[in-house]
Structure formats: structure tokens, C-alpha cells
């Protein structure tokens, strides 16, 4: 086997792996935990509205000390549940 053949095989393997990565969601992105900025990004609500929902226990969150934490997967599920049914 020549060098050109090995290089072509390597390129094919890299292309296949990249295609597989682009088609499947990353576990890390669905498990990401963040603060208020993550909640704002996912819900598109203002910080004051999110704080109000936290106070009412209306949005999934956790609190450690005086810091709020939000789980990306929980927020996405919360938003999805809020979808209205079509007529």
C-alpha cells in the first residue's frame, strides 16, 4: 500500500466520523448545566421573568447557596411541555 492510498483511507474515516458527529446530538450539550444566562438563552425570557418563575417554582432549577443552576435538558423539556395544541 502506498502513502496516497493510506492518506485516502484516513480522509474517508475522518469524513465518516465527522458526519456521524454532526448527525447525533452531543451528550455534553444536553447535560449542560448553567446559570441564569443559560435559562435566558433557552427560554428567550427576560432575567426578571425567570427570577419570578424561580420564586414561584414554575421553572426547573436548583439552588446551591445563593446561586441558581439550570439544566439544559430540563429547560428544553419544560419549554416543550408548554407548547399549545393545534386546533
Residue pairs with C-beta under 8 A, 6 or more apart in sequence:
29 72
30 72
30 73
30 76
31 71
31 72
31 73
32 38
32 71
32 72
33 69
33 70
33 71
33 72
34 69
34 70
34 72
35 67
35 68
35 69
35 70
36 47
36 50
36 51
36 68
36 70
38 70
38 72
38 75
39 45
39 50
39 59
39 61
39 68
39 70
39 75
40 46
40 47
40 50
42 70
42 72
42 75
42 76
42 79
43 50
43 59
43 75
43 78
43 79
45 53
50 59
53 59
54 61
54 68
59 70
59 75
59 78
60 70
60 71
60 74
60 75
60 77
60 78
61 68
61 69
61 70
62 68
62 69
62 70
62 71
63 69
